[in-house]
Amino acid sequence: MQISGNNNSNKAMLLIYFLLATLAGQIPTICSRRILGIFPHFGYSHFKVFYPLLRTLAEHGHHITVVTHIKASSDTKPPNYEELLLGGHPTGNFVTFNQVLPRRPLHYLLLEAELLHSEGQKSCKKFYESGHVETILKLHEQQPFDLVITEFFNTDCQLGIPYLLQVPVVGLSSCLLMPYYYDRIALPDFPSYVQSEFVGFPEELSWHQRLLNFVQMKFIKNLYRYRTNYYDRQLIKKYLNVDFDVDEFAKRSTSLILVNQHYTFNGNKPLTPQLIEMGGIHIEEKATTATLPAEIEKFLKNAPHDGVLFVSWGSMVRASSMPSEKAQAIVKALEQQPFNVIWKWESDELPTKSKKFLFVKWAPQLSLLCHPKVKIFWGHAGLLGTTENVYCGKPIITTPLYGDQSVNAYAIQNRGAGTILLYDDINEKNLLATLKEIRRKSYAEHAAALSHIFRNRDMKPLDKAVWWVEHLLQEQGKTAHKLLQTKATKLNWFVYYSLDSVCILLGIVAAVIFIARVVLRRLLAIFKQSKPKNAKVKTK
């Protein structure tokens, strides 16, 4: 009995050792690191994409210091997440319908690029005059930062900080990558089929669409390189007293760019190991079933068999600023439908008092989109809302208004999960036709298929983004950074596109043709000289 007891005890100890070893194997091998996040842009929707990554890195034990306009909720902010807040800029609704740019001619694209440049320079000035730069430098003296995570959007002025700290950079993009950042990691951007963030077209592109895509992409890229980066350089020199080529530094310091896209939604595009797709990183599964406000829950419960249409044009556009005749045309068309309507509307003055409508100033969008009673979504094709709708698998009507919304709208239409109704075209007749079209069975089928593929991935987008950042933070991080760098960023455009080789080959072909012509001429001349002349016959 004693022997048996000892054996059982030994087995129990072995089991405990095994479990401890297994648990130890699950403990991350990354030591705690110090990460600096710099986000001068004021947009709440942008930071909503970035915060889950920063928060999770803090939860993994890293110390995160973030310069931002957006204060994190105390319910979700980890204790080792420190904020250096930039105040004084609006983060709510501030775009009215007389400011939208629904169509995308070249002069509108250039106007938008100008607005982005101007806004970026204002953000830079606010950042450098905030006093946080001095705080960052003091913190770095006390205990050095290991990495800078920052937004790649409309300026690079913040890169003066990693230049001083001499640390690698991870860039984040809350939308499709801006055309001027492709060269930063030598990412192919063939305008024959890779659509720019600034435009949107059906697939496949016609010749004039390819021409517009090419012209705006190359022009905006060079405008940013030789104007925005020039002003970035001057601003850095003014505030930090250092002078360097911002674009060249960005190429050699950028380890990764994490971009809010995924092939299911944005299409198959060339990728490199330096570009990580993190589309849907802000979506949390538990939020899809979050409790809805009692008013909304009651409205959904009493909805007819055909369910509810949810209308929301984002946090930046005030739907209530719509001209009354446009709003009344929408109301008349929707009143004829068999479904009810939940409409995000900011004003107390409502366009109708019909019981078919529920107007709300705010709604938990993700849980509402995923609710089984919501059958159709009508949005402005903002990337976050559109991504959430793809996740929930609902057919969508898109009305793009500005920015990347046009390319997002066409991405949905090209995949058969939605249709486009431009703001200028909204009237009762067109809306009735659009509603009839979107209720066809094929849209629901394509939306469901897209949702299934979007959800089922090798890794969740947040896990993937965290893995790559921690990959750079390991002991061999410097080696990883060097291995991720590509020599292609050092090539000029003539060599990058192998035009030197093409010229040499054309030269060889031209030389061969020239030599062949010379030889043939010589041979013909020799042949003519050797040919006997016809003898003349004498006659009497």
Stockholm file with secondary structure:
# STOCKHOLM 1.0

chainA/1-540         MQISGNNNSNKAMLLIYFLLATLAGQIPTICSRRILGIFPHFGYSHFKVFYPLLRTLAEHGHHITVVTHIKASSDTKPPNYEELLLGGHPTGNFVTFNQVLPRRPLHYLLLEAELLHSEGQKSCKKFYESGHVETILKLHEQQPFDLVITEFFNTDCQLGIPYLLQVPVVGLSSCLLMPYYYDRIALPDFPSYVQSEFVGFPEELSWHQRLLNFVQMKFIKNLYRYRTNYYDRQLIKKYLNVDFDVDEFAKRSTSLILVNQHYTFNGNKPLTPQLIEMGGIHIEEKATTATLPAEIEKFLKNAPHDGVLFVSWGSMVRASSMPSEKAQAIVKALEQQPFNVIWKWESDELPTKSKKFLFVKWAPQLSLLCHPKVKIFWGHAGLLGTTENVYCGKPIITTPLYGDQSVNAYAIQNRGAGTILLYDDINEKNLLATLKEIRRKSYAEHAAALSHIFRNRDMKPLDKAVWWVEHLLQEQGKTAHKLLQTKATKLNWFVYYSLDSVCILLGIVAAVIFIARVVLRRLLAIFKQSKPKNAKVKTK
#=GR chainA/1-540 SS CHHHHHHHHHHHHHHHHHHHHHHHHHSCCCCCCEEEEECCCCCHHHHHHHHHHHHHHHHTTCEEEEEESSCCCTTTCCTTEEEEECCSSCCSCCBCGGGCCCSCCHHHHHHHHHHHHHHHHHHHHHHHTSSHHHHHHHHHHHSCCCEEEEECSSCCGGGHHHHHHTCCEEEEESSSCCGGGTGGGTCCCCTTTCCCTTCCCCSSCCHHHHHHHHHHHHHHHHHIIIIIHHHHHHHHHHHHCCCCCHHHHHHHHEEEEEESCCHHHHCCCCCCTTEEECTTTTCCGGGGGCCCCHHHHHHHHTCCTTCEEEEECTTTBCGGGSCHHHHHHHHHHHHTSSSEEEEECCSSSCSCCCTTEEEESCCCHHHHHTSTTEEEEEECCCHHHHHHHHHHTCCEEECCCSTTHHHHHHHHHHTTSEEECCGGGCSHHHHHHHHHHHTSHHHHHHHHHHHHHHHCCSSCHHHHHHHHHHHHHSTTHHHHHHHHCCGGGGSCHHHHTTHHHHHHHHHHHHHHHHHHHHHHHHHHHHHHHHSCCCCCCCCC
#=GC SS_cons         CHHHHHHHHHHHHHHHHHHHHHHHHHSCCCCCCEEEEECCCCCHHHHHHHHHHHHHHHHTTCEEEEEESSCCCTTTCCTTEEEEECCSSCCSCCBCGGGCCCSCCHHHHHHHHHHHHHHHHHHHHHHHTSSHHHHHHHHHHHSCCCEEEEECSSCCGGGHHHHHHTCCEEEEESSSCCGGGTGGGTCCCCTTTCCCTTCCCCSSCCHHHHHHHHHHHHHHHHHIIIIIHHHHHHHHHHHHCCCCCHHHHHHHHEEEEEESCCHHHHCCCCCCTTEEECTTTTCCGGGGGCCCCHHHHHHHHTCCTTCEEEEECTTTBCGGGSCHHHHHHHHHHHHTSSSEEEEECCSSSCSCCCTTEEEESCCCHHHHHTSTTEEEEEECCCHHHHHHHHHHTCCEEECCCSTTHHHHHHHHHHTTSEEECCGGGCSHHHHHHHHHHHTSHHHHHHHHHHHHHHHCCSSCHHHHHHHHHHHHHSTTHHHHHHHHCCGGGGSCHHHHTTHHHHHHHHHHHHHHHHHHHHHHHHHHHHHHHHSCCCCCCCCC
//
